[in-house]
Every structure is written in C-alpha cells, then in structure tokens.
Amino acid sequence: MDPGPCRALFRYDVDRRKASTMQRPRRRHRPEHTADRIELLRELLAAPWKLSAALLLALAATAASLSLPLLVEDVIAGFAGHASLRVPVLWMCAVAVMGAAATTGAGFLVADAGERMVFRVRGRVMAHVLRLPLPTVRAQGIGSLTARITSDALQLRQVVDVGTQLPVAALTVVTTSVVMLLIDWVLTLVTVAGLAVATAVITGAFRRLRRSITDQQAAIGTIAQRFAAHLDALTALKAGRAESLAVRALTADADALRRTSLTGARLQAALPAATTLGNQSAMIAVILAGGARIASGHLGVAEFAAFLLYLLQTIPSATTLTNGLGRLQAGLAARDRCNQLLALADEAAQAPTGRAPHPVPGAPAVAFDAVTFTHPGTDTPALRKLSFTAPCVGLTALVGHSGAGKTTALCLVEGFLRPTGGRIEILGHDLDTWPLDGLRRHIAYVDQKFTLVEATVRENLQLGRDTPGTDDELSHVLTALDLDDVVAALPQGLDTVLGRGTDLSGGQRQRLALARALLSDAEVILLDEPTSQLDGLNEQRLRTVVDALAADRAVIVVAHRLTTVRHAHQVVMVEAGTVVGTGDHRTLLRTCPAYRRLVNAQTLHTPTPREPTLGHPALPT
C-alpha cells in the first residue's frame, strides 16, 4: 500500500490543527444543571392565538347546540298554532351546519396545538437525556427513558384536548343549568340531586386513577428496558439457546404491566358507568317529576320538551367533563414523570462554567495524582490512588488485566465520570477548571465498542469537528485505513446511513472509528482497546497510524494485546486500580514482575525488521 496519502494527511493534519487552534473563537458556556419543569398551563399558552381561536369556535358550536332546543320549542308551538314552520326550520338547519363547521375548525386547531406541544416536550426531554451523566443514564435504563418520549408524551397529548374540552363542557353544563332553572326550578333541583351521588363517586376515584397511571407508565418503562437489553444481546441469546429464559423474564414483566394496567382500566371503565348511572337516574326523576307537574298544570308540554332537550345536552357535556378529568389525570401523571427526569442534574452540574483555559505549552497531556474512584452502587474502588503522567507528545499505553481500571481512567479523562479523590490535570490545568465542551474539544475518544452513530459515514467521520472536512480529506484517511473500497461499495458512498439495514462488520466499524480520531484536531487521543477486532495486517496498519499520531500529539492507549504498544514511549502497568510499574517495554520487563507475567502469558514475539517503529511511520507494503 502506498504510504504517500497517509503521510500527506498527517502533515496536513498537523498544519490544520495549529491553524484552527490559533483561529478558533472561544465560547462562553452557560450552565444547564436541570431543565425547566413542564408547566401544563404554560405549554397550553405557547400558541395563544390558536388555542383562543379553538375555544371561540368551540363556544360557537356550543352556542349553536344551545339554541336548537329553543328553536324546537318554536316548532312545537308552530304545530300547535298551525303557524308557518319555514323560518324556524331554516334556522335549525343553518345552526346545525354552523355548529358542525365550528366543531371541525376547533378540532383542527386543537390537534395542531397538541402535536406542537408534544414536539416541544419530546425535544426538551431528549436533549436533557443526552446531556445526563453516563451513570445516571445507566441507572434510569434505556427503556424507561424511551418511555418518556413515547407513551408519556402521548399521555401529555391528551392534555391539550382536555384543555379545550373541559372549559366548553363546563360552560355548557352551567349554561344549560341556568336555562333549565329558568324553565322550571323544581325539575332543575331534581336533576342536580340525581347527579350528586355519581359526582361524589367519581371525585373519589380520580386520585386512585392518577396513581394507577403512574405505576402503569413505570411498568411500561421496565418492560421496554428489558426488551431493549435482550435485543442488544440477541446474538448471545441465540447462541446460548436462551430465548426461553428471555421470554420468561419478559413474560413476568408483561404480567406485572397487565396487573397494573388492569387496575387503571377498571377505574376508567367505572367512571363512565357511574356517570351514565347518574344521568339515567336524573332522567328518570325528571320524567316522573315533569309528568306530575304537567298533570298539575304547573308546566306546559312545550316547556317540558325544551327542558328534556337541554337535559339531553347536559348529559353528554357532563360525561365529557368526567372523562376529560380522567384523561387529565393521565396527563398529569405523565407530566410528573417527565418532570422527575428533567429534575435530574446534567453533566454541567459537576463541571465549571465560563471560558475554557488555554492548553499550557509543554505541559503533560494527562496527569493523575493519587486518583480514586468508586462506581455508584459498589463498595470496592475501581481506582486506588492511581498516579501516572502522559506527556504532550508520544504514545502512552495503559496495560493490565481486565478489571484493573484502565477504561475507568479514560472515562475520567473525558469527564464521563468524576473522581472521588485525588487530582487530574489535563493539558496543564486541573480537571475542575475545564468546561465539558472545552475539555472534549481537545480530546478524541474511541471507546472499546467502536461506537458509531446511526448517521451517514460522512457524519460519523466528522464527529467532534468544528468545521466540515472536504471529500479529499475524508478520502485520504479512508485510504490510510484501507476503507476506501468498503465505503465506495456502500449504496450512497459517504452519504450512506449506517445502522439497521446497512452496516459494517466489526473490524470495519473499528477502523471507521479510528479514522474519526485521525481526522480530529484534538491534542489528546484516547484509544480503548483499539485492536480487539483487527487481523494481523490491520493491526500492523493501526500501529503505523498510532505511531504517526503520537509523533506530534499525545496518544493514550488501553491495550490487552501488547504487540500493539510494545513501541510505546511509556507503558503504565495497572493492577487492582493502582500503578505497579512505569517505563518502556524493556524497563518493565526487568523491573515489574506483574508486567513480566502479563508478557509471558501472551508469549510476546520478537520484533521483526518489517514492523514500523515510532517516529518513522510507514504503511506495510
């Protein structure tokens, strides 16, 4: 393979990083410890003119409905007096059409306001989740967090509908009650008495319904979390013939959700039944009392017919009021769950604000001084007074057995975790003086899973860059890592979206993640187990790339495969969270028994002349 493109890219990268460091404007960082709470009234009033128009149209529809009984009374009176019915009938038709049009318009406006509110809430929740510390995200669970923007958001959507329906329904009930009172106060009192019992039962059920909905949403998050975890581990499940084990666990979660949902469903089914029973009781009482008053001459037939029509209009409005209050409980429960999430402190709560400091020329890239760290929920420290220094130029390798704390150290450098003791310096400044955005602007990190974003190849290559790279830059780095043919074979080349139907193999994803680090202008490169999925040829190519990167900036590599880092300027042997030896490969072989045991376990081979050496990057032919 021709080394020319790789060398040209390295020279260009050095010049570009120096220029961008001099010209890059500093940003003032604003802390965002927690997101603003969701206030339903504020959300409803976010588009006041639409909501006002919807309310006016709903009131117009209600007015049209209220006028119909009066027109019916005129029609009945016309039949009795043998008068012309043309005018009242035309008015009835016009009022019916106007009411339907107003109802449709109000529905359109309410739907638009509701979807916009859900859009805003989802955006705020997703943005806040992405800014939460990694331990918080893991503790919450992906399924539970996903439920906030799916089922909880849909529950919140109902608040807009209810916010329009409840005032109109309440106004309809009050207005019809007043008109009914004017027609006959005795029948009105009978109606109120018939509805009083049902109202008392419904009011007591609302509190239980809200608690039930909260439990139901939590159960949805639990089953979503487990299902997502099983899908992520689907290969292992199939290989271990453990589908039945996963099904049993999911079935148990589904049964818990069923029981919780059944409680809420029973309450929601009982509320309309109680309302209907109250309405029917009121109707029976009114018919009996009305018949008695007609027989006694205290009420006319036309007035009784109008009263019944108003009562028939009141019953649906009362039902809407009851159902709306029940749906409002669901919205309030969803609001509370989202507010609990938004109240969690994001990463900025643990980081300083203001301008990022300038890197100190010649200062160590990373310096750990007696750093300790214990993962939440455990009592055993992952790091115990860990101390080492990585120079601003050169390759530093962290080696040791699995669980020694190497990856934890990288996470502390990136600010994913905060140390529980000791001191960390990055580029000459204490970690506590670095705003997160400013810190990560100077660091490129490739995790051990070689994570790629579900986005295009072009976007994945340029994560962390302030300015987009040219096609020539991207082509150079892809060629250097033998990915040019792989990307060219994708359906849309650089613009192919990775993930789902179109994806890369494990080794290809690994090399693409390394290409992203190569394109970065960061002064510090962190590589967590970069050779785990590479064959011998690609491992040799990687070592050439790493050596070239280390020629002018700091590269810190966590490695189990010692052939990758045997040429490192410095090897740091970590055991049980502390440093037990520091030096180059030959020095540690003489002075560190733990390192000798690690080397002997891997049967490290003797270097051959064809292997590249640090400071003389040359791709293998």
PANULUM-85900 format. One line per field, with one value per residue (C-alpha): residue number from 1; residue in one letter; x, y negated, z negated. Coordinates in steps of 0.001 Angstrom, whole numbers, plus 500000, padded with zeros to 6 digits. Layout:
num = (NUM  ...)
residuo = (a  ...)
c1 = (X  ...)
c2 = (Y  ...)
c3 = (Z  ...)
END
This chain:
num = (1  2  3  4  5  6  7  8  9  10  11  12  13  14  15  16  17  18  19  20  21  22  23  24  25  26  27  28  29  30  31  32  33  34  35  36  37  38  39  40  41  42  43  44  45  46  47  48  49  50  51  52  53  54  55  56  57  58  59  60  61  62  63  64  65  66  67  68  69  70  71  72  73  74  75  76  77  78  79  80  81  82  83  84  85  86  87  88  89  90  91  92  93  94  95  96  97  98  99  100  101  102  103  104  105  106  107  108  109  110  111  112  113  114  115  116  117  118  119  120  121  122  123  124  125  126  127  128  129  130  131  132  133  134  135  136  137  138  139  140  141  142  143  144  145  146  147  148  149  150  151  152  153  154  155  156  157  158  159  160  161  162  163  164  165  166  167  168  169  170  171  172  173  174  175  176  177  178  179  180  181  182  183  184  185  186  187  188  189  190  191  192  193  194  195  196  197  198  199  200  201  202  203  204  205  206  207  208  209  210  211  212  213  214  215  216  217  218  219  220  221  222  223  224  225  226  227  228  229  230  231  232  233  234  235  236  237  238  239  240  241  242  243  244  245  246  247  248  249  250  251  252  253  254  255  256  257  258  259  260  261  262  263  264  265  266  267  268  269  270  271  272  273  274  275  276  277  278  279  280  281  282  283  284  285  286  287  288  289  290  291  292  293  294  295  296  297  298  299  300  301  302  303  304  305  306  307  308  309  310  311  312  313  314  315  316  317  318  319  320  321  322  323  324  325  326  327  328  329  330  331  332  333  334  335  336  337  338  339  340  341  342  343  344  345  346  347  348  349  350  351  352  353  354  355  356  357  358  359  360  361  362  363  364  365  366  367  368  369  370  371  372  373  374  375  376  377  378  379  380  381  382  383  384  385  386  387  388  389  390  391  392  393  394  395  396  397  398  399  400  401  402  403  404  405  406  407  408  409  410  411  412  413  414  415  416  417  418  419  420  421  422  423  424  425  426  427  428  429  430  431  432  433  434  435  436  437  438  439  440  441  442  443  444  445  446  447  448  449  450  451  452  453  454  455  456  457  458  459  460  461  462  463  464  465  466  467  468  469  470  471  472  473  474  475  476  477  478  479  480  481  482  483  484  485  486  487  488  489  490  491  492  493  494  495  496  497  498  499  500  501  502  503  504  505  506  507  508  509  510  511  512  513  514  515  516  517  518  519  520  521  522  523  524  525  526  527  528  529  530  531  532  533  534  535  536  537  538  539  540  541  542  543  544  545  546  547  548  549  550  551  552  553  554  555  556  557  558  559  560  561  562  563  564  565  566  567  568  569  570  571  572  573  574  575  576  577  578  579  580  581  582  583  584  585  586  587  588  589  590  591  592  593  594  595  596  597  598  599  600  601  602  603  604  605  606  607  608  609  610  611  612  613  614  615  616  617  618  619  620  621)
residuo = (m  d  p  g  p  c  r  a  l  f  r  y  d  v  d  r  r  k  a  s  t  m  q  r  p  r  r  r  h  r  p  e  h  t  a  d  r  i  e  l  l  r  e  l  l  a  a  p  w  k  l  s  a  a  l  l  l  a  l  a  a  t  a  a  s  l  s  l  p  l  l  v  e  d  v  i  a  g  f  a  g  h  a  s  l  r  v  p  v  l  w  m  c  a  v  a  v  m  g  a  a  a  t  t  g  a  g  f  l  v  a  d  a  g  e  r  m  v  f  r  v  r  g  r  v  m  a  h  v  l  r  l  p  l  p  t  v  r  a  q  g  i  g  s  l  t  a  r  i  t  s  d  a  l  q  l  r  q  v  v  d  v  g  t  q  l  p  v  a  a  l  t  v  v  t  t  s  v  v  m  l  l  i  d  w  v  l  t  l  v  t  v  a  g  l  a  v  a  t  a  v  i  t  g  a  f  r  r  l  r  r  s  i  t  d  q  q  a  a  i  g  t  i  a  q  r  f  a  a  h  l  d  a  l  t  a  l  k  a  g  r  a  e  s  l  a  v  r  a  l  t  a  d  a  d  a  l  r  r  t  s  l  t  g  a  r  l  q  a  a  l  p  a  a  t  t  l  g  n  q  s  a  m  i  a  v  i  l  a  g  g  a  r  i  a  s  g  h  l  g  v  a  e  f  a  a  f  l  l  y  l  l  q  t  i  p  s  a  t  t  l  t  n  g  l  g  r  l  q  a  g  l  a  a  r  d  r  c  n  q  l  l  a  l  a  d  e  a  a  q  a  p  t  g  r  a  p  h  p  v  p  g  a  p  a  v  a  f  d  a  v  t  f  t  h  p  g  t  d  t  p  a  l  r  k  l  s  f  t  a  p  c  v  g  l  t  a  l  v  g  h  s  g  a  g  k  t  t  a  l  c  l  v  e  g  f  l  r  p  t  g  g  r  i  e  i  l  g  h  d  l  d  t  w  p  l  d  g  l  r  r  h  i  a  y  v  d  q  k  f  t  l  v  e  a  t  v  r  e  n  l  q  l  g  r  d  t  p  g  t  d  d  e  l  s  h  v  l  t  a  l  d  l  d  d  v  v  a  a  l  p  q  g  l  d  t  v  l  g  r  g  t  d  l  s  g  g  q  r  q  r  l  a  l  a  r  a  l  l  s  d  a  e  v  i  l  l  d  e  p  t  s  q  l  d  g  l  n  e  q  r  l  r  t  v  v  d  a  l  a  a  d  r  a  v  i  v  v  a  h  r  l  t  t  v  r  h  a  h  q  v  v  m  v  e  a  g  t  v  v  g  t  g  d  h  r  t  l  l  r  t  c  p  a  y  r  r  l  v  n  a  q  t  l  h  t  p  t  p  r  e  p  t  l  g  h  p  a  l  p  t)
c1 = (500000  501356  502252  502130  498443  498805  501942  500401  497347  499467  501397  498182  496536  499387  499174  495400  495303  497800  495822  492477  493901  495012  491802  489137  486907  486258  482677  481107  479403  476073  475360  472295  472087  468449  465863  462817  459821  456882  454071  450862  449341  452493  452561  448913  449535  452612  450425  447736  446027  445421  444075  441944  440559  439817  437991  435976  434993  434096  431972  430276  429492  428145  426006  424608  423727  422108  419937  418458  416089  414683  414061  412442  410152  409132  408492  406285  404434  404016  402498  400092  399106  399084  401696  404343  407383  409676  411659  412363  413241  415675  417237  417585  419400  421681  422539  423306  425673  427382  427848  429417  431795  432837  433418  435618  437672  438195  439311  441899  443370  443450  445201  447854  448416  448643  451203  453322  453261  454330  457074  458425  458266  459923  462688  463372  463351  465621  468066  468198  468713  471640  473272  472861  475936  476540  475952  472581  471525  472521  470673  467494  467577  467174  463655  462437  463966  462430  459007  459204  459195  456726  453916  454345  454365  451164  449543  450576  448994  445594  446049  445513  442302  441096  442241  439792  437005  436763  436046  433471  431848  431779  430320  427702  426700  426487  424582  422084  421594  420765  418315  416766  416455  414603  412263  411437  413429  411805  412949  416406  416716  415596  418310  421035  420012  420136  423681  425055  425680  427549  429662  430764  431805  433731  435636  436957  438131  440258  443097  443381  443347  446319  448402  447476  448549  451900  452511  451471  453959  456726  455875  455994  459499  460589  459449  460845  464216  464411  463229  465823  468555  467577  467545  471012  472179  470213  473285  474331  470776  470501  473965  473210  469717  468451  465354  463119  464967  464442  460804  460167  461633  459715  456526  456907  457325  454343  452238  453197  452201  448937  448035  448875  447012  444007  443621  443602  441296  438790  438791  438430  435595  433827  433901  431681  429412  428956  428312  425753  424001  423775  422482  419876  418769  418405  416450  414032  413490  412889  410381  408422  408506  407798  404783  403419  403923  402268  399302  399009  399139  402417  404351  403437  404252  406466  408424  408852  410107  412648  413752  414284  416329  418526  418906  419903  422542  423738  424279  426919  428663  428703  430082  432742  433611  434020  436025  438122  439056  440061  442253  443684  444897  446819  448370  449301  450920  452944  453914  455148  457279  458825  459473  461215  463541  464092  464958  467996  471204  473016  476773  477104  476165  479542  481637  482778  481366  482971  485784  487907  491556  494282  496488  499828  502623  504804  502625  501713  498627  497234  498457  496818  497785  496537  493174  490498  487109  484289  481432  477951  476340  479618  481901  485121  487107  487865  490902  493089  495426  496231  499159  500787  501710  501211  503452  502024  503696  504143  502399  501408  499970  497834  498096  496861  494347  490636  489024  492257  490648  492162  488897  487701  490797  489948  486369  487721  489895  486878  484743  482250  482945  484211  486955  486032  489527  492862  493625  493641  495328  494524  496897  498294  495003  493064  490118  487799  488700  487612  484056  482976  482641  486067  487616  486202  487215  490825  490241  489319  487980  487425  485606  486123  482816  483909  480530  479158  476161  473138  474034  475930  479532  480440  478791  480417  483854  483406  482031  483700  484974  484111  484447  483372  486104  486497  485965  489717  490458  487939  489243  492848  492030  489818  492625  495097  492912  492001  488344  488087  486814  484475  482829  482727  480771  478038  474768  475361  479060  479965  476301  475120  473326  474873  472772  469696  469668  473105  476018  479689  481472  483060  486545  485288  483397  486565  488662  485999  486061  489862  489512  487341  490151  492645  490548  490176  492201  492357  495663  494891  493793  492261  492004  490301  491366  491707  492956  490418  488736  491653  493573  497362  497614  495160  496781  500087  498389  496841  500220  501538  498626  499038  502768  502097  499533  501935  504592  503031  500347  499522  498045  496874  496019  494355  495537  495398  497278  500796  502117  500172  502014  505460  506980  505255  507346  505772  503927  501872  501143  497857  496783  493726  493250  496791  500053  502596  505151  506012  508604  509200  508744  512321  512470  509264  510448  513393  511683  507981  507063  503370  504303  506581  503740  501442  504023  504756  501048  500824  504110  505228  507236  510472  510063  510964  512573  509340  507425  507144  508816  507692  508644  509065  505525  505421  502485  503267  503713)
c2 = (500000  496549  494594  491249  490383  491286  489163  486227  486452  486433  483332  481565  482532  481000  477676  477579  478267  475485  473024  473978  473646  470082  469022  470895  468476  469268  469747  468693  471677  471390  473935  476099  478049  479109  478450  476279  478089  478830  476480  477504  474022  472553  475275  474699  470979  471426  470718  468487  467402  470965  472053  468910  469486  473115  472043  469432  471965  474490  471853  471061  474751  474872  471790  473438  476540  474462  472595  475745  476539  473006  473445  476828  475100  472654  475569  477332  474105  473624  477084  476336  472946  474086  471371  471406  473544  472363  469783  471903  474940  472901  471524  475036  476234  473190  473515  477247  476601  473726  475862  478694  476318  474677  478072  479194  475996  476236  479860  478941  476157  478309  481142  478725  477242  480720  482027  478905  479278  482930  481903  479325  481660  484523  482217  480961  484452  485930  483026  483323  487094  486738  484302  486516  488177  491728  493307  491539  492815  496358  496115  494864  497513  497031  498459  496151  493132  494160  494410  490690  489698  492383  493374  490434  487965  489486  489145  485488  485028  485562  482500  480192  481933  481829  478232  477244  479694  479073  475313  475812  478764  476888  473801  475959  477593  474223  472509  475296  475490  471784  472090  475178  473269  470508  473029  474894  474670  477770  480044  478459  479364  482911  483106  481858  484337  487206  486301  485606  489248  490049  486905  487941  491410  490013  487466  490166  492329  489648  489823  493598  493324  490948  493262  496217  494419  493506  497162  498239  495891  497155  500750  499823  498433  501621  503969  501671  501641  505423  505920  503435  505160  508577  507270  505819  509237  511203  512884  514227  515323  517289  518792  519874  521127  518766  517454  519242  517582  514169  514943  515921  512667  510606  512502  511702  508005  508158  509760  507017  504459  506312  506245  502567  501679  503731  501634  498449  499960  500930  497416  495854  498266  497478  493709  493606  496243  494109  491062  492933  494249  490748  489366  492075  491608  487888  488558  490949  488482  485603  487581  488591  485124  483447  485660  484785  481032  481222  483040  480371  477562  476043  476878  476815  479568  477296  476130  479748  480758  477918  478910  482508  481385  479243  482151  484380  481792  481542  485290  485583  482457  483881  487150  485231  483370  486613  488395  485293  485121  488781  488151  485116  487405  489405  486215  485032  488385  488188  484606  485664  488470  486127  483503  486109  486778  483105  482510  484809  482801  482945  483109  479335  479571  481192  479077  475446  472710  469876  469895  472956  472462  472443  475560  474907  475434  478377  479427  483119  484089  486017  486251  488420  487697  490256  490544  492750  493656  495959  496799  495978  498945  500673  500616  501676  498803  499173  496893  496690  493664  494051  491828  491513  488828  488895  486398  483951  485854  489595  492885  493918  497400  498478  502243  504749  507498  506958  505028  503252  499819  498796  497893  496112  493914  492925  492126  489797  488019  487466  486190  489054  489778  487532  488734  489314  488395  487158  484715  484879  482352  482081  480050  478243  477353  479033  481047  478946  475836  477317  476789  480050  478700  477084  480239  482556  480162  481110  484864  487527  490749  494152  496462  500206  500856  498593  496930  495349  493053  494008  491415  491206  492300  488657  487548  490356  489409  485776  486140  483577  481367  477685  477399  479971  481887  481945  485063  485196  485240  487994  489968  489716  491049  493821  494883  494862  497336  499405  498349  496540  499585  500506  497073  496914  500184  498772  497750  493991  493991  491417  490441  493949  494088  496768  498943  501122  502431  501152  501648  502542  505526  505268  504670  502119  500232  500248  498796  496163  495093  494851  492786  490366  489946  489473  486631  484948  481868  482856  482679  485835  489125  491826  495331  498023  501487  500483  503835  506251  506941  506444  509105  509095  506876  504299  504380  503529  500738  499434  499373  497255  494826  494660  494020  491255  489648  489885  488054  484660  485210  487357  490798  492868  496460  499087  502418  506093  507144  505993  506277  503085  500949  502522  499443  497031  494285  495224  498269  497947  501278  501083  503734  503573  499866  498711  498340  501081  500139  497412  497343  498594  502231  503339  501456  503041  506492  506008  504190  505170  508816  508183  506937  509932  512274  510448  510630  514295  515087  513589  515103  511799  512340  510645  507616  508113  505561  505190  503790  499976  498044  494939  491702  493386  494097  496320  498401  502068  502939)
c3 = (500000  500952  497796  499579  498901  495238  494791  496659  494479  491321  492483  493481  490176  488154  490027  489857  486118  485443  487553  486030  482500  483271  485042  483110  481150  477547  476469  473222  471664  469937  467205  467615  464404  464790  467468  466896  465484  467729  466738  468476  468460  469968  472606  473446  473847  476039  479109  477543  480728  481893  478549  478288  481764  480909  477734  479629  482271  479572  477835  481140  481602  478041  478652  481767  479762  477007  479492  481003  478089  478270  481993  481288  478822  481615  483990  481442  480765  484552  484912  482073  483534  487194  487995  490746  489879  492704  490712  487582  489723  491856  488694  487275  490425  490511  486838  487255  490200  488398  485292  487297  489082  485813  484199  487114  487070  483319  483705  486343  484203  481071  482946  484225  480754  479227  481694  481285  477513  477748  480180  477728  474740  476619  477796  474277  472778  475467  475249  471462  471533  473941  471504  468438  466905  468101  464650  464437  467862  466924  463617  465292  468005  471740  471752  469012  470735  474052  472412  471574  475255  476382  474029  471623  474497  475872  472461  472398  475819  474204  472025  474999  475987  472412  472037  474749  473949  470204  470344  473112  471353  468054  469735  471459  468169  466395  469228  469714  465967  465868  468767  467171  463930  465757  467361  464133  460919  459426  462228  462050  458371  459183  461878  459534  456841  459338  460420  456923  455967  459179  458786  455282  456506  459482  457412  455081  457996  459646  457104  457394  461182  461222  459024  461200  464370  462819  461902  465382  467082  464797  465730  469432  468912  467149  469895  472596  470832  470596  474183  475498  473482  474863  478434  477881  476684  479278  480755  477354  476582  479800  479467  475913  476807  474087  475864  473367  470466  472026  472764  469141  467857  470416  469655  465959  466802  469152  466429  463974  466595  467188  463497  463179  466372  465302  462160  464218  466830  464158  462746  466189  467001  463725  464242  467376  465824  462716  464891  467011  463920  462508  465800  466153  462538  463174  466394  464671  461820  464245  466325  463241  461693  465037  465685  462265  462866  466303  464803  462086  464651  463391  466588  470267  472765  474903  471868  470703  474175  474138  470641  471747  474751  472531  470153  473058  473984  470413  470079  472865  471584  468057  469452  471388  468213  466282  468972  469527  465874  466034  469078  467332  464536  467143  468497  465013  464238  467478  466657  463219  464696  467264  464582  462419  465333  466115  462447  462734  462860  466186  466685  466394  462711  461995  464357  464194  466379  468292  470800  471353  470369  472990  473009  471365  473931  472997  470070  469720  471679  468705  465131  462444  458844  456289  458061  456549  457949  456849  459161  457784  456083  455255  452229  453953  455511  459201  458837  455728  455632  459331  460376  463799  466342  470109  471987  474518  477363  477636  477027  473501  473019  470079  469723  467214  466703  467279  464440  463474  464001  467340  469085  465949  466154  469736  468709  466024  468587  470837  467956  468251  464585  461780  459421  455796  454647  455910  458705  462510  464796  468498  470705  467698  465971  463204  464491  462340  464362  467697  469002  470595  474120  473918  472442  475084  477854  477046  476717  479284  477803  479399  476994  476858  478639  481532  481355  484494  484611  486693  489310  492588  492984  493588  490341  488374  489646  488610  485097  482856  485670  485700  489470  492067  493814  497563  499622  500253  496506  495928  498878  497620  494175  495551  497857  494968  493099  496164  496009  499342  501240  498386  498382  502179  502206  499946  501663  501308  500528  497889  497587  496685  493341  491140  488867  489286  492853  493899  491556  491420  489948  486516  487904  490413  487723  485648  488455  489176  485518  485749  488916  486945  484403  487221  488676  485301  484452  480761  478906  476890  478459  476244  477718  475654  476832  480498  481855  480407  483760  486154  488019  488190  491278  489995  486549  488173  490117  486897  485174  488035  487658  483868  484191  486692  484384  481467  483464  482710  480027  477038  477609  474645  475496  473321  474651  473780  476909  476024  479583  480293  477733  477396  479082  476712  475127  471833  470566  467379  465688  463755  461287  458984  459684  458937  460864  460133  462777  465291  468071  471566  472521  471790  468489  467213  468239  465888  463011  462884  462097  462891  466376  466955  466058  468473  471260  470649  470712  474206  475445  476894  480073  481018  483335  486954  489291  491251  488241  488208  485417  483589  485296  488728  489924  492940  494013  494730  498360)
END
